[in-house]
């Protein structure tokens, strides 16, 4: 009832049809239930997914994917930018779980750089009444339309070295705090981003290299962004932006974030 009340009052100026209001869940309840049952936080504060258990008991996954596919373009058009961002991040993460489960068992995450025959390019689900793909959500919508590089830290591709799956769904009402947390969780991990002042060297994840253009659009240079996040003082921040500072990359571990 609370969800229905929220949906109806949020769109008071342009009231939804009763069936549309019932299909709008700003708290992503089914996604939250999926994560609560099958997502585990490790002692290192990373997350793992119980893919085997989901494959054996797919009811929660079906409920989560259906709840996202039930959202109509009418409902979406009346969402705020923050709600739209949360919707698409949750859709990417849930349908990524679906893609992994569909190909499970597997040891490696699905390759986001594959040009041909990649499940990430397949339009295997429906959003807003149209066939959609994971690449379509990430590249054509979240990266192209929203242009906020912090979103990249919220998208879990299923690899050990990529961003972790947030154990709770993203919400429009909390999206900025949640994106800040996702960014800090990734960038403050010394095995994903570090700076050695003695060697004048950044060492960062290849995930940042892959999306270098996104950071350049917002911060002019990737080094500017790294300095902003990693510097411990204004002096060190200036030093980090020196053109002579070199950038090296950690080896990429594409093992699946699977909880055996």
C-alpha positions in Angstrom: 0.0 0.0 0.0 2.8 2.4 0.8 4.4 1.8 -2.6 1.1 2.4 -4.3 0.6 5.6 -2.3 4.0 6.9 -3.2 3.5 6.1 -6.9 0.2 7.9 -7.0 1.3 11.0 -5.1 4.6 11.3 -7.0 2.7 11.6 -10.2 -0.3 13.7 -8.9 -0.1 16.2 -11.6 -0.3 13.5 -14.3 -2.1 10.6 -12.6 -1.3 7.1 -13.8 -3.8 4.5 -14.6 -4.4 2.1 -11.6 -2.6 -0.7 -13.4 0.4 1.5 -14.1 0.6 2.7 -10.5 0.7 -0.9 -9.3 3.6 -1.6 -11.7 5.7 1.2 -10.3 7.8 0.3 -7.3 10.3 3.1 -6.4 11.9 0.9 -3.7 12.6 -2.0 -6.2 11.3 -4.5 -3.6 11.8 -7.6 -5.8 15.4 -6.6 -6.5 16.0 -6.1 -2.8 14.6 -9.6 -2.1 16.8 -11.1 -4.8 19.9 -9.5 -3.4 19.1 -10.3 0.2 18.7 -14.0 -0.6 21.6 -14.5 -3.0 24.2 -11.7 -2.6 27.0 -12.2 0.0 29.3 -9.5 1.4 32.8 -10.9 2.1 35.0 -9.9 5.0 37.0 -7.8 2.5 33.8 -5.9 1.8 33.4 -7.2 -1.7 30.3 -9.0 -2.9 29.7 -12.4 -4.4 26.6 -13.8 -6.0 25.2 -17.3 -5.4 24.6 -18.0 -9.1 24.2 -21.8 -8.6 21.5 -21.3 -6.1 19.7 -18.8 -8.3 19.8 -21.2 -11.2 18.2 -23.9 -9.0 15.7 -21.5 -7.5 15.0 -18.8 -10.1 11.7 -17.5 -8.7 13.2 -14.4 -7.1 15.2 -13.6 -10.2 12.1 -13.9 -12.4 10.2 -11.6 -10.0 12.9 -9.0 -10.1 13.3 -9.1 -13.9 9.5 -9.0 -14.4 9.2 -6.0 -12.0 11.6 -4.1 -14.2 10.1 -5.1 -17.5 6.6 -4.1 -16.2 7.7 -0.4 -16.0 6.0 1.3 -19.0 7.4 4.2 -21.0 4.6 6.4 -19.5 5.8 5.7 -16.0 9.4 6.3 -17.1 8.6 9.6 -18.7 7.3 10.9 -15.4 10.3 9.8 -13.3 12.9 12.3 -12.1 16.4 12.1 -13.5 17.5 10.4 -10.2 14.8 7.8 -10.5 15.7 7.1 -14.1 19.3 6.6 -13.2 18.4 4.2 -10.4 16.0 2.3 -12.7 18.6 1.7 -15.4 21.4 0.8 -13.0 19.2 -1.8 -11.3 18.1 -3.1 -14.6 21.7 -3.5 -15.8 22.7 -5.3 -12.6 19.7 -7.6 -12.5 19.8 -8.6 -16.1 23.5 -9.1 -15.9 22.8 -11.7 -13.2 20.2 -13.2 -15.6 22.8 -13.4 -18.4 25.3 -15.1 -16.1 22.7 -17.6 -14.8 21.7 -18.4 -18.4 25.3 -19.4 -19.2 26.2 -20.9 -15.8 28.3 -22.8 -14.8 31.2 -20.6 -15.9 34.5 -19.5 -14.3 35.0 -16.3 -16.2 32.8 -13.2 -16.3 31.1 -12.4 -19.6 33.5 -10.4 -21.8 32.4 -6.8 -22.1 34.9 -6.2 -25.0 33.7 -9.0 -27.2 32.7 -7.7 -30.6 30.7 -10.7 -31.8 28.3 -13.2 -30.2 28.4 -11.6 -26.8 25.4 -12.1 -24.5 26.0 -8.4 -23.5 24.9 -7.4 -27.1 21.9 -9.8 -27.2 18.5 -8.2 -26.8 17.3 -10.9 -24.4 15.0 -8.9 -22.3 12.4 -6.1 -22.5 12.4 -2.6 -21.0 9.9 0.1 -21.5 8.1 -2.2 -24.0 11.1 -2.7 -26.3 13.8 -5.3 -26.7 17.0 -4.2 -24.9 20.5 -5.4 -24.3 23.1 -4.9 -21.5 25.3 -3.0 -23.9 22.4 -0.8 -24.8 21.7 0.1 -21.2 25.3 0.8 -20.4 26.6 2.5 -23.6 23.5 4.0 -25.3 21.6 5.2 -22.2 23.7 5.5 -19.0 27.0 6.6 -20.6 25.6 8.6 -23.5 22.5 10.2 -21.9 23.4 10.6 -18.3 27.1 11.3 -18.6 28.0 10.8 -15.0 31.2 8.7 -14.7 30.3 7.7 -11.1 27.6 5.5 -12.6 30.3 3.2 -14.0 31.2 2.2 -10.4 27.6 1.1 -9.9 27.5 -1.3 -12.8 28.5 -4.9 -11.9 29.8 -6.9 -14.8 30.2 -10.0 -12.7 34.1 -10.0 -12.6 36.2 -10.1 -9.5 38.1 -7.0 -10.5 35.2 -4.9 -11.7 32.8 -2.9 -9.5 31.1 -4.8 -6.8 27.4 -5.4 -6.9 25.8 -3.1 -4.3 23.9 -5.4 -1.8 20.9 -3.1 -2.0 19.1 -1.7 -5.1 19.8 1.9 -6.1 17.0 4.3 -5.2 16.2 7.6 -6.8 15.9 9.2 -3.3 19.4 8.1 -2.3 21.2 7.9 -5.7 23.8 10.6 -5.1 24.9 9.1 -1.8 24.9 5.6 -3.2 27.0 6.6 -6.3 29.5 8.4 -4.0 29.8 5.2 -1.9 30.3 3.1 -5.1 33.0 5.4 -6.3 34.8 5.4 -2.9 34.5 1.6 -2.6 36.3 1.1 -5.9 38.8 4.0 -5.8 39.9 3.6 -2.2 40.8 -0.1 -2.8 44.6 -0.1 -3.2 44.4 -3.1 -5.6 42.3 -1.0 -7.9 43.8 2.5 -7.6 47.0 3.7 -5.9 49.7 6.4 -6.2 53.4 6.0 -5.4 54.9 9.4 -4.7 58.5 8.1 -4.7 58.1 6.5 -8.1 55.8 9.2 -9.5 53.4 6.6 -10.6 49.7 5.8 -10.7 48.7 2.2 -10.7 45.1 1.6 -11.6 42.5 -0.9 -12.7 42.1 -1.6 -16.4 38.4 -0.8 -15.8 39.4 2.9 -15.6 41.4 2.6 -18.7 38.5 1.1 -20.6 36.3 4.1 -19.7 39.0 6.7 -19.9 36.9 8.9 -22.3 34.1 9.1 -19.8 36.4 10.6 -17.2 38.1 12.9 -19.7 34.7 14.4 -20.6 34.0 15.3 -17.0 37.5 16.0 -15.7 39.6 16.9 -18.9 42.1 14.2 -18.0 42.0 10.9 -16.1 45.0 12.1 -14.0 42.9 15.1 -12.9 40.2 12.7 -11.7 42.7 10.4 -10.0 44.4 13.3 -8.2 41.1 14.5 -6.9 40.3 11.1 -5.4 43.7 9.8 -4.3 45.6 12.9 -3.1 46.2 13.3 0.6 47.0 17.0 0.4 46.6 20.0 -2.1 50.4 19.8 -2.8 50.2 16.1 -3.7 47.1 16.8 -5.8 49.1 19.3 -7.9 52.0 16.9 -8.2 49.8 14.1 -9.4 48.7 16.2 -12.4 52.3 16.6 -13.7 52.6 15.3 -17.2 55.6 13.3 -16.2 53.6 11.1 -13.8 53.3 7.7 -15.4 50.3 5.4 -15.3 50.5 1.6 -15.0 47.7 -0.9 -14.8 47.0 -3.9 -12.6 46.5 -7.3 -14.3 42.8 -7.8 -14.9 41.2 -10.7 -13.1 38.0 -11.7 -15.0 37.1 -14.5 -12.7 33.4 -14.6 -12.0 32.2 -13.1 -8.7 30.7 -16.4 -7.8 29.9 -17.6 -4.3 30.4 -21.4 -4.4 
